[in-house]
Amino acid sequence: MTNSKSDLEELKGLQREASERRAERKKPRAKPRQTKEKQSAVEKDSSSATKPATKDTAGEMPPPETEKTIQDLAGQIETIVKEVEEASTERPVLALLAAFVLGVVAGQLFSRR
């Protein structure tokens, strides 16, 4: 009888933990903080913005807008990948189905007919 009581207590504890984790998942998440590498990269970019631009080997000025655009795109891609990872962990069957459909579509696009 003591074994079944401890099993029931353990089950109730697991159910309580599961409900707490579900509640945490439903909360909106704050944006992730920048890592030290990103912060140092931002500091380097800000310090390089104050320095006069140097000419590259071809004698042309490197376009700073291109570098900023690439960094923006990298940040957007990173955000998209994180969102896809979260969605795939929440609904693995749907993620598997989406990957299969994407594979079929890519196969049709690249097939030689």
N, C-alpha and C positions, 0 to 999 in steps of 0.2 A: 504494500500500500504506500510506503514511503517513496518507492521508486516512481510510482505514477504521479505523486504529488510533485516531486522534483521535476519530472518531465513536463507537467502542466505549468509549473513556475518557469521553467526554461522556455517553453513555447510562448507563454505570455510575454516574457522578456524579449524574445526574438520579434514578436509581433509589435511590441512597443518600439523597438529599434527600427524596424522596417517602416513604421508610420512616421517616425522622426526623420528618417532619410528621405522619404517621399516628400515630406513638407519642405525639407532643405532643397530638394530638386526643383520644387515649384517656385521657390523664391527667385526673383530676378537677380542675376549675378552682376556684380560690379565689373567694370573693365579691368583686365589684368594689368598689374603694375609693370612698368618697364624693367627689364633685367639690367644688370650692371653693364652688359655688353652693349645693349641698345642705348643706355644712358651715355656711355662713353662715346658711342658713335654720334649721338646727338650733340654732345659737347664738342667733338671734333668738327662736325658740320658747322656749328655756330662759330667756332674759332677760325675755321677756314673762310667763313663768310666775311670776317673782318679783315683778313689778309688780302692784299691785292692779288688778283688772279694772275697766274703765270701762263705763259704760252707753252703748248705742247710741242712735240718734235716737228709737226708740220707747220708750226708758226701760227696756228689758229687758237683762239680762246676756247677752252672747253665749256660747253653750255651747262650752266648750273641748273637750269630748268629740267634738263633731261635727268640728271641725277635725282632731283627731288621727285620727279614723276616716277622714276623707277622705285624709289623708296616707298612712295605712296602705294604703288601697285603691289609691292612686296607685302606691305602691311595689310592691304585688302585681301590678298590671296591667303595670308596667314589666318585672318579672321574667318574667311570662308571655310578653310580646312578645319578649323576648330569647331565651327558650327556643324559641319558635316559629320565630324567625329561624334559630337554630342547627339545629333539626330540618329546616327547609326547605333549608338549604344542604347538609346531609348526604344528604337524600333528596328531590331536587327533583321527581321523578315522583310520589312519594306526596303531596307538598305540593300539586301541581297537581291531582291526583285529589281530595284533600280539599277544595280550594277549589271545584272543580266540583260536588261533592256538596253542599257548603254552599249554593252558589248555587241548585241545584235545590230543596233543602229550603226555602230562603227564598222562592223563587218560588212554591212550593206553598202556603206559609203566607199569603202576601200576595195570592194570586190571587183574583179575584172570580168566584165560581161561584154 
